[in-house]
Amino acid sequence: MKNDPLGPMLFEMRLEEIHSADAGLRYEISPREFVALFPVKYKNGQPVKPDHPAAFGVDREVFLKVLVAFKQCFT
């Protein structure tokens, strides 16, 4: 994965799109809170894919969309 300075901003935008597209999420959690569930962490200068958040029950389909967005933003 390359270290693109725009990657974290693009990832945040994609997370907001995922949030707004899911009807259930819109009523359970705010967009800012949803984005905060998936912080971009770095290891040896490379972004590490996010873990499934334990604090909030994100279903499998939404989490897979998050992983796809991460991959698209950081590769």
Number of C-alpha atoms within 10 A of each C-alpha: 12 11 13 14 9 10 19 18 12 17 23 22 14 20 24 16 13 21 21 14 12 11 10 10 17 14 8 10 12 14 17 12 10 21 18 13 17 20 15 17 12 11 7 6 10 14 20 15 17 15 11 17 13 8 7 12 9 15 10 10 8 16 18 13 14 21 17 13 19 24 15 14 19 20 11
